[in-house]
Amino acid sequence: MQEPSNWQQKRTARKMETLVQTATLAALSKAGEAEDSAKTALNGLEELQRLSAEASRKAGEARLAIERKWFEGVRPECRPSDEDISRMKAQYHYSPGFIHIAVVGSAGAGKSSFINAVRGLSRNDPVAAPTGIVETTDTVMRYADPRQDSWTVWYDVPGSGTPNVSDWQYFNDMGLYIFDCIIVLTDNRVLDSDLAILRACKPFKNIETFIVRSMSDQHINNMVSEKMPQGFDPYDPDMDAETRSLFFLKTTEERQRFIDETSQNVQTHLEREKLLPKKVYVICVDAMLATVNKIRSSKAIDEADLLSDIKGFVLQRLQSGC
């Protein structure tokens, strides 16, 4: 068999070289395309990750905003339905033609004692609301006014901010939107829960609100005691004239200071919450009971004004057909 000539070997080698080069170029082209596809996929993945992170951030901000509103006492987009209103009115034995007043506030503010006093009852009266140092009300209690000419029904509402009733649940869950009037009773200082109730009342034009500062006599006595000499006893039957004169002077001064500071404190909190200024009624239960029963009390401050303003509101609402 004749062996290939030299030129044939060279031609075959060139063909092989050409084939190798062609295959190499094809492989390099496919590798480049694969690299471009990989880069595109990677860029797409990074964009998806960025969009996912952005969506998670916005969702987190929205959740925090909702929680913030909840803790401020306003449940977002939670207006009561007609069914809610009917259900709560039935639960609280709402009576058409009467004015329904809810007394609310923190646990221990003296709500039950206040309701007894405005109805002219002592704590020992058989139909008086139970009272105590700790929160004695765990459900909404309804109390009719025993006076024959009264068209008012009083409600003793459990204290907000207790373990059983958190601030943000209070207004809606307690059905406070059905009441004609809400009296916010404060003791010692205005709480966030008190402000939350006032904020929640704002959209309801049919709800009248009053702010009442209770236990004024106890706080004033404490302030006076701090200004008197050590060992002073206000009940000392042998008190000399000079000490008695000093005691009366300090009582007058501290009483006015308490009234001014109470009003200023409440107005500051209302302004901070963008709520309109409101009168603060400074009262104590003993003076309220005396005023209702038309007995003069040296402890009285705003009791008569509060009773007059509540009466005026009740008459106006009755005349308008409730």
KANORTA-V871078 format. One record per residue. RES is the residue in one letter. PSI is psi in radians with two decimals (* if undefined). Layout:
res=RES psi=PSI
res=RES psi=PSI
This chain:
res=M psi=2.34
res=Q psi=2.27
res=E psi=2.61
res=P psi=2.53
res=S psi=2.93
res=N psi=-0.72
res=W psi=-0.56
res=Q psi=-0.68
res=Q psi=-0.72
res=K psi=-0.67
res=R psi=-0.72
res=T psi=-0.70
res=A psi=-0.68
res=R psi=-0.70
res=K psi=-0.77
res=M psi=-0.72
res=E psi=-0.72
res=T psi=-0.76
res=L psi=-0.73
res=V psi=-0.76
res=Q psi=-0.73
res=T psi=-0.77
res=A psi=-0.70
res=T psi=-0.79
res=L psi=-0.71
res=A psi=-0.73
res=A psi=-0.73
res=L psi=-0.66
res=S psi=-0.78
res=K psi=-0.62
res=A psi=-0.69
res=G psi=-0.75
res=E psi=-0.70
res=A psi=-0.69
res=E psi=-0.73
res=D psi=-0.72
res=S psi=-0.69
res=A psi=-0.72
res=K psi=-0.73
res=T psi=-0.76
res=A psi=-0.71
res=L psi=-0.76
res=N psi=-0.71
res=G psi=-0.71
res=L psi=-0.74
res=E psi=-0.67
res=E psi=-0.72
res=L psi=-0.71
res=Q psi=-0.68
res=R psi=-0.79
res=L psi=-0.67
res=S psi=-0.74
res=A psi=-0.68
res=E psi=-0.73
res=A psi=-0.69
res=S psi=-0.69
res=R psi=-0.80
res=K psi=-0.68
res=A psi=-0.69
res=G psi=-0.72
res=E psi=-0.73
res=A psi=-0.72
res=R psi=-0.75
res=L psi=-0.66
res=A psi=-0.72
res=I psi=-0.79
res=E psi=-0.65
res=R psi=-0.74
res=K psi=-0.71
res=W psi=-0.84
res=F psi=-0.35
res=E psi=-0.13
res=G psi=0.07
res=V psi=2.00
res=R psi=2.08
res=P psi=2.36
res=E psi=0.84
res=C psi=0.87
res=R psi=2.43
res=P psi=2.46
res=S psi=2.97
res=D psi=-0.63
res=E psi=-0.69
res=D psi=-0.80
res=I psi=-0.79
res=S psi=-0.72
res=R psi=-0.80
res=M psi=-0.63
res=K psi=-0.70
res=A psi=-0.72
res=Q psi=-0.64
res=Y psi=0.16
res=H psi=0.88
res=Y psi=2.26
res=S psi=1.96
res=P psi=2.44
res=G psi=-0.11
res=F psi=2.79
res=I psi=2.20
res=H psi=2.06
res=I psi=2.16
res=A psi=2.32
res=V psi=2.05
res=V psi=2.94
res=G psi=-3.09
res=S psi=2.79
res=A psi=2.33
res=G psi=0.14
res=A psi=-0.18
res=G psi=0.52
res=K psi=-0.82
res=S psi=-0.74
res=S psi=-0.67
res=F psi=-0.79
res=I psi=-0.68
res=N psi=-0.79
res=A psi=-0.80
res=V psi=-0.31
res=R psi=0.06
res=G psi=0.44
res=L psi=2.46
res=S psi=2.90
res=R psi=-0.36
res=N psi=-0.02
res=D psi=2.47
res=P psi=-0.51
res=V psi=0.24
res=A psi=2.65
res=A psi=2.44
res=P psi=2.45
res=T psi=2.84
res=G psi=2.95
res=I psi=-0.69
res=V psi=2.98
res=E psi=2.07
res=T psi=-0.12
res=T psi=2.12
res=D psi=-0.04
res=T psi=2.79
res=V psi=2.19
res=M psi=2.37
res=R psi=2.27
res=Y psi=2.08
res=A psi=2.66
res=D psi=2.17
res=P psi=-0.23
res=R psi=2.40
res=Q psi=-0.61
res=D psi=0.21
res=S psi=2.43
res=W psi=0.50
res=T psi=2.41
res=V psi=2.28
res=W psi=2.53
res=Y psi=2.22
res=D psi=1.94
res=V psi=2.38
res=P psi=2.57
res=G psi=2.38
res=S psi=2.76
res=G psi=0.13
res=T psi=2.90
res=P psi=-0.51
res=N psi=-0.36
res=V psi=1.74
res=S psi=2.79
res=D psi=-0.80
res=W psi=-0.31
res=Q psi=-0.35
res=Y psi=-0.99
res=F psi=-0.90
res=N psi=-0.77
res=D psi=-0.51
res=M psi=-0.03
res=G psi=0.59
res=L psi=-0.25
res=Y psi=-0.19
res=I psi=-0.21
res=F psi=2.63
res=D psi=-0.54
res=C psi=2.45
res=I psi=2.16
res=I psi=2.04
res=V psi=1.94
res=L psi=2.13
res=T psi=2.65
res=D psi=2.28
res=N psi=-0.93
res=R psi=2.81
res=V psi=2.22
res=L psi=2.80
res=D psi=-0.60
res=S psi=-0.61
res=D psi=-0.79
res=L psi=-0.62
res=A psi=-0.69
res=I psi=-0.78
res=L psi=-0.69
res=R psi=-0.74
res=A psi=-0.51
res=C psi=-0.43
res=K psi=-0.79
res=P psi=-0.26
res=F psi=1.70
res=K psi=-0.30
res=N psi=-0.10
res=I psi=2.08
res=E psi=2.47
res=T psi=2.53
res=F psi=2.49
res=I psi=2.15
res=V psi=2.25
res=R psi=1.97
res=S psi=3.01
res=M psi=0.64
res=S psi=-0.63
res=D psi=-0.71
res=Q psi=-0.77
res=H psi=-0.71
res=I psi=-0.74
res=N psi=-0.71
res=N psi=-0.70
res=M psi=-0.71
res=V psi=-0.75
res=S psi=-0.61
res=E psi=-0.37
res=K psi=-0.20
res=M psi=2.80
res=P psi=2.67
res=Q psi=2.41
res=G psi=0.05
res=F psi=2.37
res=D psi=1.91
res=P psi=-0.27
res=Y psi=0.21
res=D psi=2.02
res=P psi=-0.32
res=D psi=0.39
res=M psi=2.28
res=D psi=2.89
res=A psi=-0.69
res=E psi=-0.78
res=T psi=-0.67
res=R psi=-0.71
res=S psi=-0.74
res=L psi=-0.70
res=F psi=-0.80
res=F psi=-0.68
res=L psi=-0.85
res=K psi=-0.60
res=T psi=-0.76
res=T psi=-0.77
res=E psi=-0.83
res=E psi=-0.55
res=R psi=-0.84
res=Q psi=-0.66
res=R psi=-0.70
res=F psi=-0.77
res=I psi=-0.83
res=D psi=-0.80
res=E psi=-0.63
res=T psi=-0.83
res=S psi=-0.79
res=Q psi=-0.72
res=N psi=-0.78
res=V psi=-0.76
res=Q psi=-0.63
res=T psi=-0.77
res=H psi=-0.69
res=L psi=-0.75
res=E psi=-0.71
res=R psi=-0.61
res=E psi=0.16
res=K psi=0.66
res=L psi=2.62
res=L psi=2.60
res=P psi=2.54
res=K psi=2.61
res=K psi=2.46
res=V psi=2.14
res=Y psi=2.04
res=V psi=2.07
res=I psi=2.92
res=C psi=2.72
res=V psi=-0.75
res=D psi=-0.78
res=A psi=-0.60
res=M psi=-0.81
res=L psi=-0.73
res=A psi=-0.74
res=T psi=-0.74
res=V psi=-0.68
res=N psi=0.22
res=K psi=0.75
res=I psi=2.34
res=R psi=2.44
res=S psi=2.31
res=S psi=-0.27
res=K psi=-0.19
res=A psi=2.44
res=I psi=-1.34
res=D psi=0.23
res=E psi=-0.82
res=A psi=-0.70
res=D psi=-0.74
res=L psi=-0.83
res=L psi=-0.72
res=S psi=-0.75
res=D psi=-0.64
res=I psi=-0.76
res=K psi=-0.74
res=G psi=-0.75
res=F psi=-0.79
res=V psi=-0.81
res=L psi=-0.75
res=Q psi=-0.74
res=R psi=-0.69
res=L psi=-0.71
res=Q psi=-0.49
res=S psi=0.01
res=G psi=0.39
res=C psi=*
